Amino acid sequence: MADFTGQVVIVTGGAKGIGGGISRAFAGAGAQVAALDIDAEAGTALAEEEGQIRFFEADVASDEVCAQTVGQIIKDWGRVDVLCNNVGIQPVPSYKLAHELPVEMWDRIIDVNLKSFFLMARHCLPQMMEQGKGVIINTASVQGLQSASMVSAYAASKGGIISLTRQLALDYAKYGIRVLAVNPGGIQTPLVDEVIEAFGHEREQFFEDYAKLHPIGRYGQPEDIANAMLFLASDKASFMTGENVCVDGGLMAKGAWAEVEE
Ligand SMILES: NC(=O)c1ccc[n+]([C@@H]2O[C@H](COP(=O)([O-])OP(=O)(O)OC[C@H]3O[C@@H](n4cnc5c(N)ncnc54)[C@H](O)[C@@H]3O)[C@@H](O)[C@H]2O)c1
């Protein structure tokens, strides 16, 4: 496994779910990890549990907050090697047809899911350019590639991330900076718990049904995404940039007409 000793890794939405898994994985590989999140309770608990992780309470939809937090990390730790733009929201009340979606909700989803990726990149890139090296890994989604019902803002944000990834990869390759995206399939996190609760699904049945949708036959875990990110951030992936990689148990490999054998 790649060794990130001496490297500084920033993870947005880094306290819970996939972000919590990413923070833990990089810390386990020796990195100093800055986990940025609005959930102070979860972030503090994570930092107490894992000494290599420092929690920053930060709403990354704000340019001012991103500037201040990244500035603090560079002041204290002197560098930024890997930025994992992972934060994402899909609030249950936003499951609506586009003409019924309040504009404020569209704005908030785009601000958190897409604009924050630009803001965090904007503040980390000058440091990475000075270092002549850096990696940005963006958490997109299979929903940036194919459509689910009634999630227009979320889908648009994820498509935007894939496009932004290509753009940054193109513009910053000459500075030694690689930019990649990961598209998770169904991953068991608090975000999914919210959906299960809000729509009154029976928990075990939900995971059983969704496992069947994935050709590999199980629901994903945060570590599945974190493991892919460790590889993409390492020098073993030094010829990869601008690409989006599905970590989805085969979901996107399956045509809409495919029968999945049980
Ligand atoms: N879980 C899945 O099945 C799945 C599938 C595809 C893509 N994704 C993507 O993976 C990423 C992580 O999803 P998850 O399932 O772990 O979600 P989650 O809700 O479980 O965790 C998200 C974290 O982000 C934090 N957060 C929310 N708003 C924030 C803000 N403004 N600033 C800083 N932190 C904030 C939350 O407190 C939480 O800790 C998201 O981008 C999501 O769209 C998830």
The ligand as an ORCA input file, in Angstrom:
! r2SCAN-3c Opt
* xyz 0 1
  N     -23.420      7.285     -0.296
  C     -23.588      7.035     -1.586
  O     -24.223      6.041     -1.983
  C     -22.962      7.947     -2.615
  C     -23.037      7.558     -3.964
  C     -22.458      8.385     -4.931
  C     -21.821      9.549     -4.552
  N     -21.766      9.892     -3.224
  C     -21.057     11.132     -2.902
  O     -20.075     10.865     -1.932
  C     -19.846     12.029     -1.132
  C     -19.983     11.698      0.329
  O     -21.311     11.184      0.531
  P     -21.739     10.419      1.853
  O     -22.712      9.377      1.437
  O     -20.546     10.046      2.655
  O     -22.545     11.603      2.580
  P     -22.802     11.831      4.159
  O     -24.010     12.714      4.256
  O     -22.853     10.516      4.831
  O     -21.514     12.637      4.589
  C     -21.289     13.927      4.088
  C     -20.463     14.729      5.074
  O     -20.383     16.078      4.589
  C     -20.630     16.980      5.672
  N     -21.132     18.253      5.130
  C     -22.373     18.533      4.639
  N     -22.422     19.821      4.229
  C     -21.195     20.360      4.450
  C     -20.622     21.648      4.200
  N     -21.339     22.640      3.677
  N     -19.314     21.849      4.531
  C     -18.572     20.839      5.079
  N     -19.063     19.618      5.339
  C     -20.365     19.367      5.023
  C     -21.646     16.236      6.542
  O     -21.678     16.766      7.859
  C     -21.108     14.813      6.474
  O     -20.124     14.584      7.459
  C     -20.852     13.073     -1.632
  O     -20.237     13.916     -2.580
  C     -21.925     12.216     -2.291
  O     -22.655     12.920     -3.259
  C     -22.321      9.124     -2.256
*
